[in-house]
Amino acid sequence: METDARRAGPPAAAGLRRRVFGTPEFARLWAAQAVSSLGDWLGFLAILTLAGRLGASAPGASVGLVMAARIIPGFFLSAGAGVVVDRLDRRRVMVVTMFVRAAVVATLPFVDSVAGLVLASLLLEVATLFFAPAKEALVPDLVPADRLTQANSLGLAAAYGTFPLGAGLFALLAEVAERLGTGQETVAFTANVTCYVASALLITTLGRPRSRAGADGAGPAAGDAAPPPDAPADVTGRVPVPEPAPRPSGFRQVVREAQEGWHYAFRDPVVRGVDVGLACGLIGGGMLVPLGQPFAEEVLGSGPSGYGVFVFALGMGVAAGVGGVSVLQRRLPKARTFVVSCWATGLALLAGVSMSSLTLAAACVAVMGVFAGSVYVLGFTLLHEHVEDELRGRTFAALYTLVRLCVLLSMAIGPILSELLDELSRSLVDRRVDVGIEVAVPGVRLTLWLAGLIMLVAGALAGMALRGRGARRPSGGGRAVGAGSVEKVS
């Protein structure tokens, strides 16, 4: 009877978990990510509220300083963080950084100045710089190769799908705070700490991946096999990895390994193609955030509610794109679909900002969201499949740095460029041109057209890098980064 029960398979719940997540280990990692992301959003909203209250005389400047503190560390520390992630047990890195984040957030109810809040934000961001690449580097060790696309779709849902839940919970905590006679931010920070601790405890239950056997000193450590800067690519476009050698320690070695990681990111065709498609595409796509509202008001005449329609359409489109890629993952040529999606995202943005109707513009933004979600999921999947374990931490740290830089550029340059182009359009054509029909060309529309063109250029560059390149890791034997079948991109 016992034998028959075993043959019958796992219980229904376990079977469902395996079908959805691939492995029980990834199910726990996903749960940990979802819980920590919920805490992130609660803490983010509470920090913004606290910044506005502490800097009452200039709330906008206070919030700007806090946001800058969440962006700047990545430009200076992410490379070193990637090296650390490649050297150490990634589970331990995640657990330690999660407890560090919990400890920092626990001090926030006692912060009484903007300077203290900025310092706390800096520490939180430094911890996140270690946590994020460690999590991404661990995913391929927990999920079968044929489930990586699905895993990345679930990861995106955990990271951003928890925002509405976090916003709703933050609003409910105002009622709790009133009953307790304390501030809303204090209750939110307490919930944030609880989420981080729960996430850390979930991560401790993960099994130790076999590929990390040397991370604790029992064997060759991760990072020993990084390709030297002058390593030639073989005929398949792969960068060969030398056999492990004794590795010295110290600051110089960390710098050298960080340089190797960046060199690999720019030299390897698949990594370069994904980085260009994701990061450079965000220079264009990110401009929609600061310029969406003025576009809705100035061009469409829809008022502030129009921007809300755009945000909703974009969110629904991203959800549809992520779900569609997850369902069709086995049938999709990933590299080709990634490039096509980059192109389609730019075309949809160009079409959307060319419309004079809110309904049509929102429909195009929804289509843009579909392909943007596809770009994100497929880009991360290509990196997971292509990059060997020894370089994953540095590869994802480099990607996150590029993404942050490009988002910052888009949000900083977009409004300035819009003002400059508006003055130019006003002086040359009085902000209108006649092409059979009269078309309004204010600066905001011209800037968003330029954003769409930038996204098309990003797609073209990604296509050039990925043409004829494979994206699967070797099934065994060799030590080549990104070995695998060739998937031609036309």
Residue, then its C-alpha position, 0 to 999 in steps of 0.5 A: m500500500e505504501t509503495d502504491a501511495r508513493r507511485a501515486g505521486p505527491p499530494a495535490a498541493a505539492g503537485l500544483r506547486r511543482r507545476v507552477f514553480g518548477t521546484p519546491e526550492f524556487a517556490r520558497l525563494w519566490a515566497a521570500q521575494a514576494v514577502s520582501s517586496l511587500g515590505d519594500w513597498l510598505g517601507f518605500l511609501a512610509i519613507l516618502t511620507l516621513a521625508g515629506r513630514l520631516g522636510a515640511s519647509a521643502p517637502g519636494a527637496s526632501v523627497g528628492l534627496v531620499m530618492a537620490a540616496r536610493i540611486i547613487p550607491g549603485f553607480f559606485l558599489s554594484a561592481g564590488a557587490g557582484v564580486v562578493v556575490d560570486r565569491l560567497d554562498r548566495r543564500r547567506v548573502m541574501v539572509v545577511t542583507m535581509f537582516v541588515r535591511a530589517a535592522v535599518v528599517a527598525t531604526l526609522p521610527f526614531v529618525d528625526s531629520v532628513a539627513g538621518l533618513v538619507l543615511a538610512s536610505l543609503l544603507l538600505e540601498v547598499a544591502t539591496l545591491f548585494f541581495a538583488p544579484a544574489k537572488e538572480a544568480l541563484v535562480p538557475d540553480l533552483v529551476p530547470a532550464d525549461r522553466l526559467t521563463q516561467a520563473n522570471s515571469l513569477g519573479l516580475a509578478a512578485a517584485y511589482g505585483t505586490f505594489p497595489l497590495g502594499a499601497g492598500l495595506f499602507a492605507l489600512l495601517a493608518e486606521v491601525a495607527e489611529r487605534l494604537g495612538t501612534g504614527q502611520e509610518t511607525v506601524a508601516f515600518t514595523a510591518n516592513v521589518t516583519c516582512y524582511v525577517a519572514s523573508a530571511l527565514l524562508i531563504t534559510t530553508l533553501g537547499r544548497p545548490r550543487s554548483r555552489a559547493g566551493a563557495d565556502g572554501a570546500g573547493p574552487a570558489a565561484g569567480d575563479a573561472a572568470p575569463p581574462p580581458d583578452a580571452p578570444a571568443d570561439v567560433t560559436g561566439r562563446v567566451p572560454v573560461p580557463e580552469p580555476a587557479p589559486r586566487p589571491s585576496g585583497f582589494r586589487q583582486v576585487v577590482r580585477e574581478a569587477q573589471e573582468g565582469w564588466h569586460y565580459a558584459f560588454r564583450d559577450p554578444v548575448v550579454r551585450g545584446v540583453d544589456v543594450g535592449l533592457a538598459c538603453g530601451l529604458i532611456g526611451g521608455g523611462m521618459l513616459v513616467p515624467l512626461g505622461q501626465p503633461f502629454a495627457e493634459e497638453v495633447l489629449g486634453s484629458g486632465p490629470s485622470g488621463y495619466g491614470v488611464f495610461v498607468f492602468a493600461l501600461g500595467m495591464g499590458v505588462a501583466a498580459g505580456v508576462g503571462g503570455v510569454s510564460v504560457l508560450q515559453r516552450r514555443l518561443p525562440k527567445a533571442r528572436t522574440f526579445v529583439v522583436s519585442c524591443w522593436a515592438t515596444g518602440l513602435a507602440l510608443l511612437a503610435g501611442v504619442s501620435m494619437s489625439s484620442l485618449t482611448l487610442a493612445a491608451a490602447c497603444v500604451a497597453v500594447m507597449g506594456v505587453f512587449a515591455g513585459s516580454v522584453y524584461v522576462l526574456g532578457f533575464t531568461l537569456l542571461h540565466e540560460h547563457v551565463e555560467d555560475e561563476l559570473r552571474g553575480r557580476t553580470f546581474a550587478a552590471l545590468y542593474t547598474l546600467v538600468r539605474l543609470c538609464v532610468l535616471l538619465s531618462m527621468a532627468i533629461g526627459p523634462i529638460l528636453s521637452e522644454l527645449l523642444d517646446e521652445l524650438s517648436r514654438s519659434l519655428v512652427d507655432r507648435r503645429v504642422d500641416v500634413g494634410i491634417e493639422v498636427a500639434v507638435p508640442g515639446v512633450r510629443l516631440t520628446l516622446w517621439l524621440a523616446g520611441l526612436i531611441m527604443l528602436v535603436a536599442g532593438a537594432l543594437a540588440g539584434m546585431a549583438l544577438r544575431g546567430r548567437g545561442a543562449r543555452r548553457p552547456s549540458g555537460g563537459g566543457r567550461a564555456v560561458g554561454a555554450g549552447s545551440v545557435e538561434k539565429v536572429s534575423 
